[in-house]
Amino acid sequence: MAYTPELSMKSSCTLRRLAWALDMPMTKAMEKVFEYLPEILDSEKVCRSCRDRSKCSDCQFNFQARIHDEIE
């Protein structure tokens, strides 16, 4: 795992309740949240703002990478 930011008390509380609702550990619930974000955020805007082009092939905001993942 790379960099691990601390959560605020509010965010930690929210994540804990989400994890309870999903009946899974907080780490798994957070992964689910991150998996869902590309579905609801503007991928083009995220890609335009990206500062690390070396990870595009693994990035879930990259439409082509998402199609490749779904095929496998």
C-alpha positions as CSV (number, residue, x, y, z in Angstrom):
1,M,0.0,0.0,0.0
2,A,1.1,3.5,-0.7
3,Y,0.6,6.6,1.4
4,T,-2.1,6.3,4.0
5,P,-3.8,9.6,5.0
6,E,-5.4,10.0,8.4
7,L,-9.2,10.3,8.4
8,S,-10.9,13.1,10.3
9,M,-13.2,12.0,13.1
10,K,-16.2,12.9,10.9
11,S,-15.0,10.8,7.9
12,S,-14.0,7.9,10.2
13,C,-17.4,7.9,11.8
14,T,-19.1,8.0,8.3
15,L,-16.9,5.1,7.0
16,R,-17.6,3.0,10.1
17,R,-21.3,3.4,9.7
18,L,-21.0,2.6,6.0
19,A,-19.0,-0.5,6.8
20,W,-21.6,-1.6,9.3
21,A,-24.4,-1.1,6.6
22,L,-22.4,-3.1,4.1
23,D,-21.5,-5.7,6.7
24,M,-17.8,-5.5,6.0
25,P,-14.6,-4.2,7.5
26,M,-13.8,-0.5,7.1
27,T,-10.9,-1.2,4.8
28,K,-13.2,-3.1,2.4
29,A,-15.9,-0.5,2.6
30,M,-13.4,2.2,1.7
31,E,-12.3,0.1,-1.3
32,K,-16.0,-0.1,-2.4
33,V,-16.3,3.7,-2.1
34,F,-13.2,4.2,-4.3
35,E,-14.5,1.6,-6.8
36,Y,-17.8,3.6,-7.1
37,L,-16.2,7.1,-7.5
38,P,-15.3,6.7,-11.2
39,E,-19.0,6.0,-11.9
40,I,-20.2,9.3,-10.4
41,L,-17.3,11.7,-11.0
42,D,-16.2,13.4,-14.2
43,S,-13.4,11.1,-15.4
44,E,-12.2,13.7,-18.0
45,K,-11.8,16.3,-15.4
46,V,-9.9,13.9,-13.2
47,C,-7.6,12.9,-16.0
48,R,-7.0,16.5,-17.0
49,S,-6.0,17.3,-13.4
50,C,-3.7,14.2,-13.0
51,R,-0.1,14.8,-12.0
52,D,1.1,11.2,-12.4
53,R,0.7,9.9,-15.9
54,S,2.7,6.8,-15.1
55,K,-0.4,5.0,-13.6
56,C,-2.9,5.6,-16.4
57,S,-3.1,1.9,-17.4
58,D,-4.2,1.0,-13.9
59,C,-6.4,4.1,-13.2
60,Q,-10.1,3.5,-12.9
61,F,-10.8,7.0,-14.3
62,N,-9.1,5.9,-17.5
63,F,-12.0,4.7,-19.6
64,Q,-9.9,2.4,-21.8
65,A,-8.3,0.7,-18.7
66,R,-11.8,0.2,-17.2
67,I,-13.0,-1.6,-20.4
68,H,-9.9,-3.8,-20.4
69,D,-10.6,-4.7,-16.7
70,E,-14.2,-5.6,-17.5
71,I,-13.2,-7.9,-20.4
72,E,-10.7,-9.9,-18.2
